[in-house]
Amino acid sequence: MDHFEPSRHPEPPKSSQPSWPEPVQQRLIGDLQQVIDNAEDLLNCTDGARDGAYRSAREKLAETLAAANEELQRFEDAQLERMIAATHEASRQHNDSTGEARLLRAFR
């Protein structure tokens, strides 16, 4: 049986990310993803440009893009941790000791 054991699912670490309302976070994540996608497209389009100013700008953009990808991953990880914690808390509150109980409650 799939018993819910709090020791198997410890509380996630407190995130250093700001605690914004969910719709705001979703919008920020979407905006950041769009910026990353656009930057990747720009890097691909200028791949052949290897002279001075272009090369320098591409290098800076590549560095910034790497940092943005890391930040996006932190936001997504924090969001996933909150979802897991909320699921475990709901299971605890409703005494769902099996996966079947959690599944049945989800579809009620």
Buried (B, 14 or more C-beta within 10 A) or exposed (E): EEEBEEEEBEEBEEBEBEEEEEEEBEEBBEEBBEBBEEBBEBBEEBEEEEEEEEEEBBEEBEEEBEEBBEBBEEBEEBBEBBEEBEBBEEBEEEEBBEEEBBEEEEEE
